[in-house]
Amino acid sequence: MFESDKDLIKAVEKTKVKRKPKQHLATFGNTIINYYVVTEPIYTDLNSNKNETVVRTGKVNSGKPEIVTPTYALNLKGFSDEAYKYLEFVSSKFGMNSPGVLYQYKNEPGNTNILSGSVTEVSNNIINELDKKDDKLTAVIVGIDELWDVSLLKFIHDFTAESLVQNVSEFNSRGLLNPQPNFGGVPKATIQRIEILFNEVKKGADPEILKTELDRWGLFDHYEERFLGLFNKQ
């Protein structure tokens, strides 16, 4: 095992989420999660007389969770060869249109400050202030200074896993995961998404976006006549 692998494992093991957001990721909209990553400064060993703590702030913008299938994922670009092999395995085991949930995130780092006090003292002070404000969507994470973003990613991974059950339950309650036999068994949510894109193209949106989405789902043949009809009307 390489030293870098050991460092990553250490960072994950040392990560402690001291305060979780008090609500899950929204199922039908975006969620903005604010965060504080609190660490002991990397220079502590060089100057042990100082009792200081590094606090990094920022926000993670979680896009609306999207229902996808192996068919859809296999037509996305940017995955490794191993990832595509895994998707092929999933499709062979569960079916090309077995639904899953895709989460997409954008990290927007904020400020970095050095405060007096230990990591425990500083993190507790931040938590107390957030609780006074009844802040429901801010996390406080304790990690390792040089790999603080690994700690942030671990938090995002775990928080997503916790939100998944509720998100899937809400999708199910609206029948959005139900397969549509007339369209090759894709989930109902897919058909709704395509209808929205057709309406947007009628209002002037780029038809290439619709075409790409149809290709990713393997549905262009089902909609070809209707798609071409958009240009005839224009």
Buried (B, 14 or more C-beta within 10 A) or exposed (E): EEEEEEBBEEBBEBBBBBBBBEEBBBBEEEBEBBBBBBBBBEEBEEEEEEBBBBBBBBBBEBBBBBBBBBBBBBEEEEEEEEEBEBBEEBBEEEBBBBBBBBBEBEBEBEEEEEBEEBBEBBBBBBBEEBEEEEBEBBBBBBBBBEBBBBBBBBBBEEBBEEBBEBBBEBBEEEEBBBBBEEBBBBBBBBBEBBEEBBEBBEEEEEBEEBBBBBEBBBBBEBBEEEBEEEEEEE
